[in-house]
């Protein structure tokens, strides 16, 4: 493949150049609180680009992955909203208040924190998400859980601006540190528990002057508004379907992002042909 510098540059291809070379360009950034790359540095960047037809072919391959990733993100967001609307609709027919401790089993004893050094020293493939209070912030080479749970922030960032708890739905194989409570529903679908938690108010349960905390004892006392017992099973089944679609979309997005990130530097450097990359994308989407 003959690579040339020329005036024809597809702006979409330029976007992928910037994404692919972001680490290199960040060396030119300034500022401690807010990183900035100034115009003289931008003007000094040099890029090698293929002919315009090749650029557009590469954009087509990477763009197909990005389009599917965005579609999955919309599906995940819509599924979350639909689950909330569905619960609200059922609550409008009949509801009752139930204490959280009556509905869940805490699996906190199975958690185990790992220091940054311990995680860095892991020798195996670090493919399992490592959850904290607010989300995944690392990957490790082993797992503690292999099922669906609701994670509620225990300390640090534990409450959102509207008073609802910081809660996550976790599934597959993963590790949880000691900054998030691990809950599974008992007599109630964990999916329904998750959606009900997201509309609850935990501000009265928060303690700690320096660092916010919701203890297990306090969390057990949280009162949740739920449909009457006779309606919970049917609603739980519906939420399993809705949030199951969300989970599949999220899982697929992880694969698509990994595929895109692997193809991006290879295509930009000309180490893989577009037609070969297209076959990879066909298998991914």
C-alpha positions in Angstrom: 0.0 0.0 0.0 1.4 3.4 -0.9 0.9 6.0 1.8 1.1 9.7 0.9 0.7 13.1 2.4 -1.8 15.1 0.4 -4.5 17.7 0.6 -7.4 15.3 0.5 -8.4 14.3 4.0 -11.8 13.0 5.0 -12.8 14.6 8.3 -14.2 11.3 9.6 -10.8 9.7 8.9 -9.1 12.5 10.7 -11.3 11.7 13.8 -9.9 8.2 13.8 -6.4 9.4 13.4 -6.9 11.6 16.5 -8.4 8.7 18.4 -5.6 6.3 17.4 -2.8 8.7 18.2 -4.4 10.3 21.3 -1.5 9.2 23.6 1.0 10.8 21.3 -0.9 14.0 21.0 -1.5 14.2 24.8 2.3 14.8 25.2 1.7 18.2 23.8 -1.0 19.1 26.3 -0.6 21.7 29.0 -2.3 22.3 32.3 -2.8 20.4 35.6 -6.5 20.8 36.2 -7.6 21.1 32.6 -5.5 19.7 29.8 -5.2 21.9 26.7 -3.5 21.5 23.3 -2.8 25.0 21.8 -3.2 25.9 18.2 0.5 26.1 17.3 1.0 22.6 18.6 -2.0 21.4 16.5 -0.5 23.0 13.4 2.7 21.1 14.0 1.1 17.7 13.8 2.0 15.6 10.8 -0.1 12.6 9.7 0.3 10.1 6.9 -2.9 9.4 5.1 -3.8 7.0 2.3 -5.7 8.0 -0.9 -9.2 9.4 -0.2 -10.9 6.2 -1.4 -8.9 4.2 1.1 -9.7 6.6 3.8 -13.4 6.3 3.2 -13.2 2.5 3.1 -11.5 2.5 6.5 -14.1 5.0 7.9 -16.8 2.6 6.6 -15.3 -0.3 8.6 -14.8 1.6 11.8 -18.0 3.6 11.4 -20.0 0.4 11.2 -18.7 -0.6 14.6 -19.3 2.8 16.1 -22.9 2.9 14.8 -23.6 -0.5 16.4 -22.0 0.7 19.7 -24.2 3.8 19.7 -27.3 1.7 18.8 -26.6 -0.6 21.8 -26.1 2.4 24.1 -29.5 3.8 23.1 -31.0 0.3 23.7 -29.5 0.1 27.1 -30.7 3.6 28.1 -34.2 2.9 26.7 -34.4 -0.4 28.6 -33.5 1.3 31.9 -36.2 4.0 31.3 -38.8 1.4 30.3 -38.1 -0.6 33.4 -38.7 2.5 35.6 -41.9 3.4 33.7 -43.2 -0.1 34.0 -42.7 -0.1 37.8 -44.4 3.3 38.1 -47.4 2.0 36.1 -47.8 -1.0 38.3 -47.4 1.0 41.5 -50.2 3.2 40.3 -52.6 0.2 40.6 -51.6 -1.0 44.0 -48.5 -0.7 46.2 -47.1 -1.4 49.7 -44.1 -0.3 51.6 -41.6 -3.1 52.5 -38.4 -2.9 54.4 -35.3 -3.8 52.4 -34.1 -6.3 55.0 -37.2 -8.4 54.4 -36.4 -8.7 50.6 -32.7 -9.4 50.2 -29.7 -11.5 51.1 -26.5 -9.5 51.7 -23.4 -11.2 50.2 -21.0 -8.7 51.7 -19.0 -11.4 53.4 -17.9 -12.7 49.9 -16.3 -9.3 49.0 -12.6 -8.8 49.1 -10.7 -5.6 48.5 -7.4 -5.6 46.5 -4.9 -2.8 46.6 -3.6 -1.2 43.4 -0.3 -3.0 44.0 -2.1 -6.4 44.3 -4.0 -5.8 41.1 -0.9 -4.7 39.3 1.0 -7.8 40.3 -1.6 -10.2 38.9 0.0 -12.4 36.3 -3.1 -13.8 34.6 -5.3 -12.2 32.0 -7.1 -9.3 33.6 -10.5 -9.7 32.1 -12.9 -9.7 35.0 -14.4 -6.3 36.1 -13.4 -5.0 39.5 -16.3 -3.1 41.0 -16.2 -0.3 43.6 -18.9 1.9 45.0 -19.6 3.7 41.7 -18.6 1.3 38.9 -15.9 -0.7 37.3 -12.5 0.9 37.8 -10.1 -1.9 37.0 -9.9 -5.5 35.7 -8.4 -8.5 37.5 -7.5 -12.1 36.7 -10.0 -13.8 38.9 -13.6 -13.4 40.1 -15.6 -13.7 43.3 -19.2 -13.6 41.8 -20.8 -15.3 38.9 -24.4 -14.2 39.0 -26.8 -11.3 39.0 -26.5 -8.9 41.9 -27.4 -5.3 42.8 -24.5 -3.3 44.1 -25.2 -0.3 46.4 -22.5 2.1 47.3 -21.4 1.7 51.0 -18.9 4.5 51.4 -17.5 7.4 49.4 -20.0 8.2 46.6 -23.2 6.7 48.0 -26.0 9.1 47.1 -27.1 10.9 43.9 -28.3 14.5 43.7 -32.0 13.3 43.9 -31.3 11.3 47.0 -31.3 7.9 45.3 -28.5 5.5 46.2 -25.6 4.8 43.8 -26.7 1.4 42.6 -25.4 -0.9 39.9 -26.6 -4.1 38.3 -23.7 -6.6 38.0 -23.7 -9.8 36.1 -21.4 -12.4 34.7 -18.0 -13.0 36.4 -16.7 -10.1 38.4 -14.9 -9.0 41.6 -16.4 -6.5 44.2 -14.3 -4.6 46.8 -15.6 -3.6 50.2 -17.0 -0.2 49.1 -20.3 -1.6 47.7 -23.0 -3.7 49.3 -23.8 -6.9 47.3 -27.5 -7.7 47.3 -29.7 -10.5 45.8 -33.4 -10.6 45.9 -35.1 -13.2 48.0 -38.8 -13.7 47.1 -38.3 -10.8 44.7 -36.5 -10.6 41.3 -33.1 -8.9 41.7 -34.1 -6.9 38.6 -37.1 -5.5 40.4 -35.0 -4.9 43.5 -32.6 -2.9 41.4 -35.3 -0.7 39.8 -37.0 -0.1 43.1 -33.7 0.9 44.7 -33.1 3.5 41.9 -36.3 5.4 42.9 -35.7 5.2 46.7 -34.3 8.0 48.9 -31.4 7.0 51.1 -30.4 10.4 52.4 -31.8 9.7 55.9 -29.5 6.6 56.1 -26.2 8.4 55.3 -23.7 8.9 58.1 -20.2 10.2 58.3 -19.0 13.8 58.5 -15.8 13.4 56.4 -16.8 10.5 54.2 -20.4 9.5 53.4 -21.4 6.0 54.4 -24.5 3.8 54.3 -23.9 0.9 56.7 -25.5 -2.5 56.2 -27.6 -2.0 59.3 -29.0 1.3 58.0 -29.5 -0.1 54.5 -31.6 -2.9 55.9 -34.1 -0.4 57.3 -34.6 1.3 53.9 -38.3 1.3 53.0 -39.1 0.5 49.4 -42.4 1.1 47.6 -43.3 -2.0 45.7 -46.3 -3.5 43.9 -48.6 -5.7 46.0 -47.1 -9.1 46.5 -49.5 -10.8 44.0 -48.1 -8.5 41.2 -44.4 -8.8 42.0 -43.7 -12.1 40.3 -45.2 -11.0 37.0 -43.5 -7.7 37.1 -40.2 -9.4 37.9 -40.6 -11.6 34.8 -41.1 -8.6 32.6 -38.2 -6.7 34.1 -36.0 -9.8 33.5 -36.8 -9.6 29.8 -36.3 -5.8 29.5 -33.1 -5.7 31.5 -31.9 -8.9 29.9 -31.9 -7.0 26.6 -29.9 -4.2 28.3 -27.4 -6.7 29.6 -26.9 -8.3 26.2 -26.4 -4.9 24.6 -23.8 -3.9 27.2 -22.0 -7.2 26.8 -22.0 -6.9 23.0 -20.7 -3.3 23.2 -17.7 -4.4 25.2 -16.8 -6.8 22.4 -17.5 -4.2 19.7 -15.3 -1.7 21.4 -12.5 -4.2 21.8 -12.8 -5.1 18.1 -12.7 -1.4 17.1 -9.8 -0.6 19.3 -7.8 -3.6 17.9 -8.6 -2.7 14.3 -8.0 1.0 14.5 -4.2 1.1 14.8 -3.8 -1.8 12.3 -5.9 -0.1 9.7 -4.3 3.3 10.2 -0.8 1.8 9.8 -1.8 -0.3 6.8 -1.0 -3.6 8.5 -4.4 -5.0 7.8 -6.4 -4.7 4.5 -9.8 -3.2 4.6 -11.5 -6.3 3.1 -9.9 -8.4 5.9 -11.2 -6.0 8.5 -14.6 -6.1 6.9 -14.8 -9.8 7.6 -13.9 -9.2 11.2 -16.6 -6.6 11.5 -19.2 -8.9 9.9 -18.5 -11.4 12.6 -18.8 -8.8 15.3 -22.0 -7.0 14.3 
